[in-house]
Amino acid sequence: MGLRDVVQTNQVYTLSFLPTIEAPPGSDAPIPATLERDIRTTTLSNGIKVITESMSHVRSVSVGVWVGSGSRRETPEQNGVSHFIEHMLFKGTSTRSAEDIARSVDSIGGNLDAFTAKEMTCFNTKVLDEHLPIAMDVLSDLVLNPRFDQEDIDKEKGVVLEEIKMDADSPDYLVHEIFSSNFWKDHALGRPILGTRDTVKALSREVIQDYYRAVYTPENLLVTAAGNLTHERLVALAGQRFEKLKPAGPLPVETAPATHARVSLRSKKELEQVHLCIGVPSYPIPHEDRFHCYVLNTVLGGGMSSRLFQNIRERQGLAYSVYSDISPYTDTGCLMVCAGTSVESVRKLVDSVLKEFIELKQNVVPDEELRRAKDHLKGSLMLSLESTSSRMSNLARQEMHFKRFFSLDELVESIEKVTAADVQRVARTFFEQKQIAMTILGNLDGLKIGREDLVC
């Protein structure tokens, strides 16, 4: 298939960022270093977008096939099917066995991986640039031609059930799952990506195939790649393999979930530590004030110099691990504080977290602290784009969530625009007693904490 056989948009994005690097001896001014991003987009005739970023200074190529649906799309009865299909796609195709799939990439020194999230699934590979055709052939084969043999389904159920047990033995994972099930109660976002033992056992071959056919459609697929490649070559390779896939029509519109400020105490006597999550609603991914929230999160618990780390771990010694994190989705979000401590220190730790909420509401962040938070975010942004795999992922996420690409200049400018008043306004919006959700897991020994203890 040639390029004339595809519908081309060929939008070219040249993105520049001018960081400061050290000046040579004797120089009075820093030298600007330019980092350009050569991003190009082509849409195949069946609607699948192919997006590339050329990085001529490397020898690797990372390619991803992205499905714009994750566990969020599942009904309660289907819970876990997205993740199960991810597993099944590695079990063999019409031309390759599971061992053939593994050997095809291992034999050229590459890696092949996949993950399922709440709102997306990704199959990706990273290889030397000379092996791009092999990588595309293997990746497209497992995505487009799964066998779904009944024998393989029965075996893989055992594998996934063991995965569920493994995660249930991890208190960090378990406390997050309990928190999510309460925070997004009665919505798919609150259900586990892996599913439950009952839902996985109940998955039939018919349910799996029907869900696969409904989700793995041109309207819901995206191919991205970054590394030492040409856009035209990847478009030709993708077109040869993906253009036969027939469009299936518009995807159903998903409803935005409500958040629930529930307080849940779960006893698990075999645990040495008490694990807790304290969370409030936050902005969705595309919200115009999202950078205000990113800065607030960085100040609160985004690193070793954050308030939570310094006050709770360093000054009081209440916890080894304490941090805050943001979980943003298409139409909702959550800002969550997580920590582990002794049952004797739980109440003091909760009070300390609430004091940080109050401080952020009542007083603006000092200039020096705000500067550190912004520089931390900018540094994290730059470091996150150093590899071909991270750039490949960045292309997909920007396309899926924003339908455009932000230059590094734009992102840095958005961070720099955030003021101390913006951070305070976000804190006052979300840090309210009636909005705070909390989950505590451990050997609680009669511990009682309720809504009345969450004053902020």
N, C-alpha and C positions, 0 to 999 in steps of 0.2 A: 504494500500500500504506500502511495506517495503522499506528499503534503497536499496535493490538489484534492485529495479525497477527504480532507477534514475541513470543518468550518473554523476558520482562523480568526481570532481576535488579536493575537500577538501584541498585547499591551506590554510595553517595555518600561520597567521602573528602574531608574538609576538612582539609588539612594545613597546620600553622602552623610558622613558624620565626621566632624573635625575634633578629635580628642587632643589633649595637650600631651606632648612627650618632652622628655628632658632636652634642654638645649646643650650644644657642644661647649666645651670650655672656651671662655672668652666671648660667648654670645650673651646678649642682653635680653633676648626674647625667646620664648618657646617656639618650637617649630610645629606647624599644623601637620598632622598626618591624616591623609584621606583614605577612608575605607568605603569603597563603592560596592553596592549590591546590584548585580545584574539579574533582575527578576523578569521572567517572561511567562505569559499565559496563552494557551491555545485551548479552544473547546472542540472536542471531537464531534462528529455529526450526530451522535446519539446523546450529547449533552454532558459527557464526562469532561471535566476540566483537567488539564495537564499543566502544572506550574513548575518551573525550574529556576534555580539560581546557580549561575556559573561561578565556580571558584577555581580559577586556573592555577593557583599556587599550591593546590593539594593533589594527591594521587588517589584519593578515595571518592566514592560516590555513595550517597545514601538515598534510597528510594522508599517511599511509603505509599500504600494504598489505604485510603481512609474511608470509613463508612460513617456517615453522619447520623448514626443512631447507636445508642448504647443501651444499658439496662433500663433507662428511663422510659423507653417505648414499650416495655413489656407489661402485659396484664399480670395480676397477682398469680394466675395459674401458670404463666410463662416465665415467672421469675427465675433468672439464671440461664435462659436460653441463649442470649447474646454471647455470654462468656463460654457456654458449652459449644456453640458453633465455632467460636475462635479456636477451641481445642480441636474440634473435629476437622477443621480445614487442614490441619497438619497430619491427619491420619491417612491421607492418600487421595489421589485423583484418578481419573480415568486412564492416565498413562504413567503415574508414578506411585510407588508405595510410600509409606511413611519414612522408611529407611532411605529410599531414593531421594526424597525431599531433603532430608538432613544431610546426606552425603553430597548432594549437588552443590550446596553452599560451603560446607566444611572443606571440600576438596579444593576449593579456590581460596581458602583462608578468610572467607567472609563470615558474617553472622546473620542469622535469620530470627526474627522475634515478632511478638504481637502482644497487644494488651487490649483489654476492654475497660471502658470507663462508663460513667453515668450517661454521657451524651455522645460518645463516639467509640469506634473500634478501629484499631490500626494494625496493619501487617507491614513490616518493614525489614529491609536488609541493607547491609553496608558491605561493599566490596571494593577491590581495586578498580580503577576506571576502565581498565581493559576487559573486565569481566561483566560490564553492565548488561550486555545481551543475555548472558546466562542468568543473572539476577532477575531481570525482568521476566524471563521465561518461567522461572520457578515461582516467583511471586504471583504472577498472573494466573498460573496454572492452579495453584492451591486456592486462590480466591474465587476463580470462575468455574472450576471443575471438581468440586468435592464429591466423594462417593457416598458418604453417609451410610456405610454398610451397617446393618443391624448388629453384627458381632462387634464391630468397632465401637458403636454407641454403647453397648452393654459394658464393654471394658472401660470406656472412658468415664462412664458414670462412677465407677469405682475410684478412678483417679481424682475426679472432681470432689467426690465425697471425702476423700482423704485431705484434699486441699481445704475444704470447709472445716474439717476437724483441726487441721494445723493452725488455721487462722483463729479458730475458737480458743485454742490454747495460748494465743497471744493476747494479753490483756490490753495492750495498746490498740490492737485492731478491734477487740470486742467492745471496748468502751466507746469507740467511734461509731460502731454499728448501732449500739443501743441509743446513743445520742441522736444519730441520723433518723432512726426509726421513730423517735419521739418528735424531733424538730420538724420533719416533713411527714407527719403522721397521715396515713391513708393516701399517700402519693408514691409513685414509683421511685422518686428520688430517695425516699426513706427506706427502700428495700435493698438488701445486699446484692451486689453485682454478681456474686457467685451463686446466688439463689440459696435455698434452704435444702436440707436433706430430703424433705418431702417433695418439694417442687422438682428437684433434680431427678429423683427416682421416678417421678411421674412423667418425665419428658418422653414422648413417643417420637418415632422416626417421622411420622406425618406432621406433628407439631413443629419439629426442627426444620423440615423441608419447607413447610409453608411460611415459616418466619424468615428463613433464608431468602426465599423468592420475593417476599414483600419488602425486604430491607436492602438486599444487595442488588440495587437497580441503578441505572445511569444517573438518575436524579439525585441519588444518595451517595455516589462514589466520587472520589477525588484522588488524583495521582500527583504526588509532589516529589521532587528530587533536588538534591544540592550536591555540588562537588565538581570534579573536573569532567564536565560533559558539555555537549551542545544541546540547545533547546530542540533543534530540528531532529536530532537523532533520537532523543527520548520520545518526542511526539510520534515519530515513525514507529518506534518499538511499541509504544502504548496503543497506537491505532491498530497495529496488526493483531493485537491480542484482545483489546477491550471493545472495539467498535462493533463487534457482532452482538453485543449485549443489547437487548431491545428495551426501549423506554417503557415505563409502567405507569406513568401519570404522576400527578402531584402527590406529595406526601401528606399525611394527615396533620392537622394543626394540633400541637400539644398545649394543654392547659397549664397555666402558671400555678404553682403550688402555694398554699398558705403556709405560714410558719407557726409553730406552736411552742410557747414558752413553758415547757413541762420540766418538772423537777423529778428525777428518778434516782433512787438509791437501790443498787443491786448487790446483794451479798454473794461473794465467792470466797469461801473460807480458805482455800488452798493458796491464795495469793499472799505474798509477803508485803506488797505495797498496796496502797489505795490509789486508784487512777481516776482522774476526773477531767471532765470537759465542761467548760462554761462558755456558752455561745449566745450571740445576738444576731438578728438579721443584718444583712449587708447588701451592697449593690450588686446587680447582675453584671456579667462581663461587659456588655456594651454601654453601661451607664456613663454619662458625661462626667460624673464626679468620681469615677473609679480611682483616679490617681490620688485624690484626697484620702481615700480609704487605704491605699497602698502605703502612703506615708504614715498614716496613723498606726497601721499594723506594724510598720518597721520601728516606730518609736516605742510602741507598747511591748512587743515581744519578738521582733524580727531578727535578733542577733545577740551576740554576747554583750554588746553595750546597751541593749534595750532595757527598759525600766523593769520588766518582769524578771529578767535574768539577774540584773544587778541587785534589785531589792529582795527578791525571794530566794535566789540561790546564794549570791555572794555575801549579802549583808546578814540575812537571817538564817541561811543554811537549811531551809525548809524542804528543798527538792534538789535532786540531781538534774532532772529534765523539766524545764518549764519554758513554754514558748507560746506565741500566738500565730495563727495562720488564717488565710482567707480561702474559702471554697466558693468561687463564683461560678454560676451557671448562666444559661441563656436568659433566664427571666427571674432569677432569684439569687441569693447568696447568703453566706454565713461567715461571720468572724468569730473564731473560736480560740479560747485559751485552753491549753492542755498541760497537765502536770502529773507527777507521781510523788507521793509522800507517805508518811506513816499515818495510821489512823488517828494518833494523838495530835497530829499537826494539821489535819484536814481543815478544821474550822479556821485556824489562824491563816492558812494559805488562802482560803476563800475570801476571808476578810481583806487580805493583802491585795488580791486581785481587784476586789471591789474598790479599794482605796485608789488604785491606779485609774480605774474608770472615773471615779469622782474627780481626781486631779486633772485628768484630760478634759473633763467637762467644765471645771471651774476656772482653770488657768490656761493661758496660751502656752504652747511649747516654746521654750527659749530659742533664740536665734541659733546658737551654737549647736544645740541638739537637733533642730530642724535641718541645719546644714549637714550634719552627720547622716541623718536619715536619707536625705536626698542623694548624697554621695554613695551611700550603701546601695540604694536602688539602682543608680546609674552603673555602678561597678558590677552589680549582679546581672544587669541587662547585657553589658558588654561580654562578660564571661560566659553568659548563657548562649552566645552566638559564635563560639569559637570552633565548634566541630560541624562537620557536614550533617550529622544526624540531628543536631539541635536546630540547624538552619532549615532542614527539611521539615521538621516538626513545626517550626515557626511559620513557615509558608502556609501549612495546612490550617493551623489555628487562626491565623489572620483572615484567610479566605472564608473559613467556616463561620466565624463569628462576626466579621466586619465587611466581607466582600470587597476588601481593598487592602493595600499594604502600607503600613506606616513606616516612614523613614526613621532612622535612629535620631535624626535631628528633631523630628516631631515628638518622639517619645521622650527625649531628654527635655525638650521645651515644656511638655506637659508636666513632667516632674518638677521642673524649676518654677512653674507657675503656682504651685501649691503654696499657700500661705499658712501661717500659724492659725489664723482665724478660720480657714477652711477645715483644718484638722479639728479644731474645737467644735465647729458646727456639726461635723460628722459624729463626733463623740456624743454631743447633746442629742443627736437624732436617734442613735441606736442604744446608747448605754442608759436604758431605763429599766427600772425594776420589773415592770410588767412584761418586758420583752426578753428577759434573761432566761435562758434554758440551761439546765445543769444535769449532768449524769455523773454519778459516783459509783465506782465498781471496786470491790475488795472485801476483805474480812472486816466488816464494818463494826462488829461488836456493839451493836445497839446505837450506833451513831444516828443522830436525827438532825437534819438540816432541811428547812422548808423555805417557801417563798418569802416569808417574813424576815429571813436572814439575808436576803439578797438586795438590801437597800443600797442604792447608789444615786 
